[in-house]
Structures are given as C-alpha cells and as structure tokens.
Amino acid sequence: MTIVGLALLVASPSVAGADGGDAIITRARAAESAQLRTLSRAPVALRTSGRFGDGKATHTFESFRRFAYGSDGTVSNTFERGQVDGKPVTEEELRKAMGIKDEPKERGDVITWALAPLSSPAIEVTALGPAADGGYTLRCRVTRDAVVSTVTLLVDAQTGRKRTAHIQMAGTRAKLADTLENVLTYAEDGAPSQFRSSFHFKLGWIERSAEIRSERVPSP
C-alpha cells in the first residue's frame, strides 16, 4: 500500500474501509430517504433563464417549473409558465424553439434524473471513492433508455447528504457535442439550489447551443 493510500485509511476509516463503499452508499440512501419525506410536504419551484441558438439567431428564454417529491423517490415535473424573447409560450412551444421537440418526454429531462438518484429503481449506484473536503463520489448509472446516462454524485462522507451532481447526457448529440456541462448544486434539504448547463453541438448544417441557469425560488 502506498503512503497516500494509508493516509486515506487512517484519516477516514469509516469511509474508505474494506466494505468497498457499501457503507457510504447505505448512509447516502438513508439521508436522501429522510430528505424526501420532508420534501414531499411541499413542492419546490425553480426559475430557469438563459439563451439558446441555432447558429443563425440567438434567443432568450425564461421558465418556471414546480417539482413535487414523493416519499418513495418519485418526482413529478410541472411546467407552469415560460417565455421566449419576452413572449409567453407553452412547454411544447419552448421545447420546439430549443430544438428538442423530437425528444420523447418519457425519457425524462436532464435535471429530474439528479433529484433523487439514490432512490430511483432505474439507477444503479457504485461507490468510486473519497473526494476532497470530506466528500465521497458515487456513480449513478441510468439503466433504461433516457436523456441522461450517468449522474456523478458528490456526497458528504459523514452525513451522506448530496452536495453536487455532474450529469452526463446520452445520445448522439451529447457524444459529439463540442461543449456539454450540466451541474446541479443541492441545498441542505436535498432539493436543487442551483443548476447550470452549457451546450454546443454542430454537425454539418445542424447547430445548437444553449447557456442555462436555474435557481430555487419560493413556491407560489
């Protein structure tokens, strides 16, 4: 064993022990389960804004969504209102304007897969190892056809509470994207605090780009 490896074991025996990470997964799932019971009492609202373009024109948009948590880990995503270039739009109109009109809704959206990843029956969780500042990294792989393939989750090693999630999208556009980043930051109660997304894709005459920011707001 190297000196670095020995230091990790001495500093964090309950985290990097011989169980291979099973203990931290159990702790993180218990923490998420407790958070879900609290979050199920009232929905969480997010305001999203940003810009998107098709290579010829750039548009601004804004939307409000409400996420209702179930104590079993299910999360429903409700579109409340939105606008593109200052004009009101429906959810379908917004999806069409952003170039995602052909994406089946049953594949979910990017952020929803990271809201309760440790409780989803469609996600397989693997422990990757200790991280900086008392964290621990978990790999959450989506096991069915979805818009997201993997959520790399950073949790607090002592409490199991989620800190951040780096979300990897699935599909051809995601694999060929020049720029693709989706990062979710969690609040203390386990709900999303902030979300940022950056995307650029170009293949032949097809080009899409987006810069998106979301933040939690008081529920209406």
ABEGO torsion letter per residue (X at the ends): XBAAAAAAAAABAAAABAAGGAAAAAAAAAAAAAAAAAAAABBBBBBBBEBBBAGABBBBBBBBBBBBBBAAGBBBBBBABBBBGGBBBBAAAAAAAAGAAABBAAAEBAAAAAABAAABAABBBBBAEBBBGGBBBBBBBBABBBABABBBBBBBAAAGBBABBBBBBBEAAAAABABBBBBBBBBAAGBBABBBBBBBBBBEABBBBBBBBBBBBBBX
